Amino acid sequence: MTPAEKTRRSYERRPYPGDDLRALATKGGSLPSPKWMQAIGRPGCPEPRRILVAGCGTGPEAFQIQRHFPKAEIVAVDFSPRSIALAKRLQKAIGTPRPIEFRVADLTDPDLAAKTGGDFDLATCHGVLSYITEPARVLANLAGILAPRGTLYLGVNGEGHPSTRLRPWLASFGLKVGEMRDERRLRELLAVWDSLHDDGMTELSKLSASYLANDVCGPFINSLPLAQWRAAAGRCGLDLAGVWLLPMTLRLAMEGDKCRPLFPAGIGDLAERLDQVRPAGFHRLLFRRQGQGPSDIPGAGTRKGSLLWTGLYSARFKAARAKGKVTVVLKCPVFDLRLEASLSVGQADALRALVASGASPTGWMARWGRTEAARRLLWLWTGLGVVAGSV
Ligand SMILES: C[S@@+](CC[C@H](N)C(=O)[O-])C[C@H]1O[C@@H](n2cnc3c(N)ncnc32)[C@H](O)[C@@H]1O
């Protein structure tokens, strides 16, 4: 049996995230905010008309996406017929504003575009690619089904994912990890594991045996550093446009202007550098087709074209203690961040104009200032998701 067939059978036996229809109806899925996907993946673009949910399991991810984009036409595919049958039953049971088209399809199929209709403004593929032996085939397919200004959201395991160490660790205690029986010894060992990992990762001892069997100790798992996922996507014609963890890690590095030596790396290089120091357990990434928009950071000096206010932050201006200065307070509910920056009066006026119109008018950069400090602040704000380059 090929690893792909093993994976399919495993999900046929244990559909994700489960087969209890009542429990599923209340489950939210673990996607990052769709508002972030739109603001960073498609800055300045209208809401997506067509969305693909690639590897949808029993459906919660597709329902979550639909709650945010109720007018969009959504196609959701999975290669497990049992998962698709459950998703259809769930859709009937909960009633959706617009029917989601659930279909059985293999993401590695070269005819995926024809089978799904292609032309998607947003494709989401969350927790799928790490379980596929040939992720490049899927990445090439997903790149091919995007509309010109479309974005791909990819949720994949990082180097810090427990899968890299848990399976051999449990096996070293004589546990038959392939069978993953929900026995007392397993729970005791997982409790030890959790007590040594207070890094915000999900507590493994609280997860179901089926999740542990498929997603943490499954027959095949790719848990890779950001650099490797980015390189694989690059070979399939995709540019990295956003990294969910970047604002959080950048926030840690920006205290006391410590991230100065990282300037002026573009989004991808910057996120890679931070992932090398603090390997993510799970990457939430946004990609665009190459040539569909700038991947470098406005303010870093190389970029021409307009700058957009993403709308992820609110901005409040207040007089600063220092004469001729204005403090801007930026708050982001999506990342739960609060930032302050000291601006000159001219910069504060330029920022007010950007917030009001959503895009920088001609000559905006000259008003903002071209000093290194001014460019660095814009660069930092791009990494934090305050502003973005237009697509
Ligand atoms: C961990 S689940 C994630 C489900 C869903 N994306 C979510 O986050 O709720 C992985 C899903 O990917 C599906 N899958 C794996 N390989 C696939 C492939 N080659 N084609 C289509 N679906 C696939 C599995 O059947 C399973 O339902």
The ligand as a Gaussian input file, in Angstrom:
#p B3LYP/6-31G(d) Opt

LIG

0 1
 C       -6.142000      17.020000       9.381000
 S       -7.449000      16.930000       8.236000
 C       -7.818000      18.644000       8.007000
 C       -9.234000      18.900000       7.576000
 C       -9.590000      20.371000       7.431000
 N       -8.724000      21.040000       6.525000
 C       -9.618000      21.081000       8.780000
 O       -8.647000      21.749000       9.136000
 O      -10.626000      20.947000       9.487000
 C       -6.650000      16.490000       6.716000
 C       -7.642000      16.185000       5.597000
 O       -6.931000      16.171000       4.356000
 C       -7.466000      15.131000       3.547000
 N       -6.452000      14.764000       2.555000
 C       -5.206000      14.262000       2.773000
 N       -4.589000      14.040000       1.601000
 C       -5.453000      14.438000       0.628000
 C       -5.399000      14.454000      -0.798000
 N       -4.322000      14.010000      -1.458000
 N       -6.462000      14.916000      -1.475000
 C       -7.573000      15.348000      -0.813000
 N       -7.692000      15.347000       0.516000
 C       -6.644000      14.897000       1.241000
 C       -7.783000      14.022000       4.557000
 O       -8.726000      13.102000       4.045000
 C       -8.315000      14.826000       5.763000
 O       -9.702000      14.970000       5.716000

